[in-house]
Amino acid sequence: MTTTTPGVLTTVLPANAHLVRPATALDAEPLRQLAALSGARPLAGRVLVAEVRGVIAAAISRDGRRTIADPALAPPYLTTILRMRADALAAFARQPSLAERMREAVSGPRSHEELALAA
């Protein structure tokens, strides 16, 4: 937590406090165990995992946006961090240019004609 105005607390998510990475084939069994712990079906497709002290504590399916987490290990904000990372990767896949992503965030997406004129 950080204070911006005296007496008012603002939540700040520590986005770099945990390792977030794409799942690999070596993560298949830990992901099955994580799904069982959270009482959910295992995730499929492109999956991001978040580690706490070297152990997979949460994961998100980039395709279905479904999350699973170990309630005893994952801090409550960890699935939010995973969603933010998945959203960032999706934005980059749509538009790899940082300048264009920033312009889109401020002004909205450009039409194909506008993009052709900008090139």
Legacy VTK file of the C-alpha trace (Angstrom):
# vtk DataFile Version 3.0
C-alpha trace
ASCII
DATASET POLYDATA
POINTS 119 float
0.000 0.000 0.000
1.067 3.534 -0.624
-0.380 6.834 0.493
-1.032 9.492 -2.152
-3.234 11.738 -0.039
-2.909 11.895 3.720
-5.248 9.325 5.232
-6.147 7.694 1.873
-4.535 4.377 0.989
-4.141 3.252 -2.624
-3.432 -0.341 -3.517
-0.326 -0.862 -5.640
0.132 -4.310 -7.165
3.745 -5.502 -7.060
3.795 -6.579 -10.728
7.410 -7.759 -10.577
7.259 -9.492 -7.188
6.553 -12.907 -8.738
7.920 -14.757 -11.734
5.272 -14.892 -14.479
6.133 -17.021 -17.494
4.609 -19.177 -20.216
3.937 -22.744 -19.116
6.086 -25.481 -20.641
5.589 -29.223 -21.039
7.451 -29.666 -17.734
4.627 -27.770 -15.995
1.883 -30.228 -17.019
1.861 -32.200 -13.760
2.153 -29.171 -11.432
-0.714 -27.544 -13.384
-2.876 -30.662 -12.945
-2.118 -30.629 -9.210
-2.910 -26.892 -9.040
-6.250 -27.475 -10.765
-7.072 -30.242 -8.289
-6.156 -27.959 -5.348
-8.440 -25.234 -6.660
-11.228 -27.687 -7.472
-11.211 -26.774 -11.166
-10.601 -28.437 -14.507
-6.997 -28.275 -15.734
-6.182 -25.392 -18.071
-5.544 -26.057 -21.750
-3.953 -24.122 -24.599
-1.596 -21.220 -24.037
-1.069 -20.904 -20.289
0.831 -18.389 -18.161
1.998 -19.436 -14.704
2.987 -17.368 -11.673
5.467 -18.715 -9.174
5.726 -18.038 -5.455
9.076 -19.079 -3.979
9.761 -21.275 -7.021
6.400 -23.107 -6.924
3.558 -22.570 -9.403
0.877 -20.857 -7.328
-1.498 -19.590 -10.025
-2.110 -19.882 -13.748
-4.290 -18.403 -16.481
-5.413 -19.751 -19.818
-4.629 -17.025 -22.354
-7.288 -18.433 -24.663
-10.165 -18.889 -22.209
-8.998 -16.334 -19.572
-9.830 -18.847 -16.843
-7.580 -18.758 -13.763
-6.679 -21.303 -11.119
-4.737 -20.679 -7.923
-3.535 -22.433 -4.801
-5.526 -20.659 -2.064
-2.856 -21.423 0.542
0.099 -20.173 -1.513
-1.101 -17.488 -3.929
-1.638 -13.954 -2.633
-5.096 -12.632 -3.587
-3.659 -10.229 -6.202
-1.719 -12.898 -8.124
-4.536 -13.760 -10.540
-4.931 -10.024 -11.252
-1.252 -9.839 -12.186
-1.732 -12.834 -14.486
-4.742 -11.173 -16.156
-2.756 -7.958 -16.672
0.155 -9.892 -18.217
-2.205 -11.869 -20.483
-3.857 -8.599 -21.578
-0.444 -7.059 -22.313
0.580 -10.054 -24.413
-2.728 -9.908 -26.303
-2.225 -6.170 -26.975
1.276 -6.822 -28.280
-0.003 -9.614 -30.536
-2.645 -7.257 -31.980
-0.239 -4.352 -32.434
3.499 -4.889 -31.853
4.289 -1.163 -32.173
4.478 0.502 -28.748
3.685 3.907 -30.256
0.577 2.538 -31.978
-0.583 0.767 -28.778
-0.229 4.006 -26.817
-2.053 5.954 -29.533
-4.847 3.352 -29.534
-5.157 3.517 -25.754
-5.592 7.297 -25.899
-7.509 7.834 -29.148
-9.086 4.480 -29.895
-8.207 2.128 -32.744
-7.453 3.562 -36.189
-9.195 2.410 -39.363
-7.210 0.480 -41.998
-7.210 3.600 -44.206
-5.675 5.719 -41.429
-3.011 3.074 -40.813
-2.122 3.007 -44.529
-1.725 6.814 -44.559
0.486 6.688 -41.461
2.853 4.167 -43.083
LINES 1 120
119 0 1 2 3 4 5 6 7 8 9 10 11 12 13 14 15 16 17 18 19 20 21 22 23 24 25 26 27 28 29 30 31 32 33 34 35 36 37 38 39 40 41 42 43 44 45 46 47 48 49 50 51 52 53 54 55 56 57 58 59 60 61 62 63 64 65 66 67 68 69 70 71 72 73 74 75 76 77 78 79 80 81 82 83 84 85 86 87 88 89 90 91 92 93 94 95 96 97 98 99 100 101 102 103 104 105 106 107 108 109 110 111 112 113 114 115 116 117 118
